[in-house]
Amino acid sequence: MSVARPNLGAMTVTLDAGRSPEAESGTTAPETTTAAERTTAADSTPRRPSLSPSRAADFKSCPLLYRFRTIDRLPEKKSRAAVRGTLVHAVLEKLYDLPPAQRTVEAARTLVDPAWAELREEPGISELFEAAEGAEAPKAESLEAWLASAGELVETYFRLEDPTRIQPEGREELVEVTLPDGLLLRGYVDRLDVAPTGALRVVDYKTGGMPREAFEGKALFQMKFYALVLWRTRGVVAAQLKLLYLKDGDALTYSPDEAELLRFERTLQAIWTAIERAVATGDFRANKSRLCSWCDHQALCPAFGGTPPPFPAEAAAAAGWRTTLPVTAAN
């Protein structure tokens, strides 16, 4: 796949005040942020079974991981890298609350501490730093150093874009559509820009490093998902999909076309068919890969000698899934 890097310039739009940003479950690699960590459990509960870019990626990489996260809803430990990503996302979102002329590096830096004060109140986050501040872990990164690293990522953003020239239509924007076959696609876009011409730009912030060329397709999977939903809801193919990698200070941009989005839609439908089949039978296979290093569920995974808990057929049925298993299987 060839990836273009066009320069569309600044896209100025008016803010759609009627939109209410929520969040969806996110990705797995370190130095990325999951939108699930930016919302409450109530917000992240879908109205009915649906497919998000992160859950589709989960199933593609490991069906058993998909089951643990989506059906069993097993808890997962927070990481400093993921929380840092959440913090940076929050700062960049709040940056666009300021008038354009006030969106400076200095102003963005001042947003880090209040955003952290709000974030650290969420369960399990402040505990990540207690050991570092104690005598038992003298080599661990201090909270002060960690906050400084988040500030550096925010500062890097200004090398990639000029926020004084951008007025987003949406931030943490919910996008969703039901396809003709009944599949509900839903996700949350970090930022959506609309030019005076009507051209769409979908922007996603990444606090990790830019992937090698061989992995660009995987990185763009999430963005094509958003582009498909926007095309199906607005009738406009996004002019640009833009991933901003704040660790490197680099950007990956891509311009899809209608034929490509049609192929991608068929791919998502095939993934969903496989998911429905797995739910119906309770058969979710483990797929061992390098991503296992970041998985919290190795103790329950057959690939590591573990045994998964019985398939929660009752919970699956209650959530709207169709399963051929008896609901008593969860008891």
Beta strands, then each sheet from edge to edge (+ up, - down):
strand 1: 170-178
strand 2: 184-194
strand 3: 200-206
strand 4: 240-245
strand 5: 250-254
sheet 1: 1+ 2- 3+ 4+ 5-
end
